Amino acid sequence: MARLVVLVLLASTAFADGKFFGRENAVVDVPDQSALLVWDKGHETLVIESAFVGEGNEFAWLVPLPSKPKIEASTEGLFPTLRALTAPDLRHDPLRGFEIVTAVLGFALFFLSLLAAARLKDPPSLAVVVLVLGVATSFSTCDAIYLAKGSAAGAAFAVAAEERTVGSYETAVLQAESASEVLGWLAHRGYKVPPAVGPSLQASLQAHLDEGWSIAAMRLRTNGRGRRVAHPLVFRFATPEPVYPMRLTGVGATRLSLDLFVAAPRQVAWDGMETRSAGEFGKDYRRLHPEIVRLVPRPLVLTHLHGELDAVAMRVDLRPTFVDYERNRPHFYTASSIRRAWPKLLHIVWVVLVFGVVVALARQAEDPGRAFRPRLVVALLVPLAVLLGGGVGLLLAPTGETVPQRPVRAFEDIYPLASQLADEGRLTLASLRAAVAAAGFREIDAPGGFVLRTRPDGVIVADQFLEDGSSWTIELDP
């Protein structure tokens, strides 16, 4: 029986994992890919976005898959949203939580200073100093806590058995029994296989066909030069275990930078790939980007893996290892937040110092026969230890800087344009899109972006995509 080969004809710019071929003999390089692999109960959804570098403007692309896939289009905002969901957590207060410590010390210091002042009768001036110092420090602690809280923020070739259009793609299912038929399909359409990779390519294709795999093939027409990024494509297929096809990619390749997001019932790990984050979809799962909700059937564990794969690593398909769940989301602080933390640390040290001195004086008043110096030394060593520990922590805290980008706000930026068009009596989806483009805004379903559409009831709305990966909709008809 002829094995199935899936053909995808791309009208604009889209492709994914696998092998690329141009009309020249030169190798088409794939420097990096982003992929979302969703596996649940024997079904896999694989979404892949690739970059490529090659001569010309027509390319063919082959992708092996374990079974016959259903092919769909995805949106360009999917991977920016996944990166936002798994990005390191930006924190603005390295000493968060220390306000509680200083609050407890401040209130204790207030009452302790009153008690110490009552016991220190000789000389009386010392009692006054202790009282003023303790009460003033306790009130300054409360002020600091309040301020901190307020600021945190030629041969035979395969034939088509099934053809259909999927979004901007023309897809077809081809019948093939051997690798030579697949290569014949390439040659019949004018695509050339570099001689250096011909034998290994044929062997890899034949191995996939012998294992009963389907092979997705696509034709790409695109303009431009240099590095180009394609629109993501979705493959849905049955497989008993999650798999990321890689064997064909490794034929003639030297290196690939891969960002792989895996949604599965358990956290996964891959040898040779770094686990950058892992987390569970929470209660607000349905508030996430609509494309994520469409592709991920239910709340699963999302693992972000990254790897710089060499030719050896690409000789085998990537298969995951399920591991025990351990929430992993790195964090970092901005340099400005570290600078603002130093005064807070000094304030904490001061509170601890005053507290220690007052305690030492109070104990001395109870037991004047004991030497005062050891007690004073202890009172000084404790704040010194706090200063050294906190200072080292601030110096070693992970830091990074974010590039400030003002997100488009549908209510602030798009609604006034819609109101103006409505006042002029010419508000339509087409006119609003023209006004939005003229204002310099671009529709994209990525964090900080928006997409305009018309609801079934005829009302024009904007889907706003937020920086935390969620989205909401506002009506633009005044």
Summary of the structure (lengths in Angstrom):
residues: 478
radius of gyration: 31.9
end to end distance: 61.2
largest distance: 109.7
contacts: 1548
relative contact order: 0.17
helix: 37%
strand: 29%
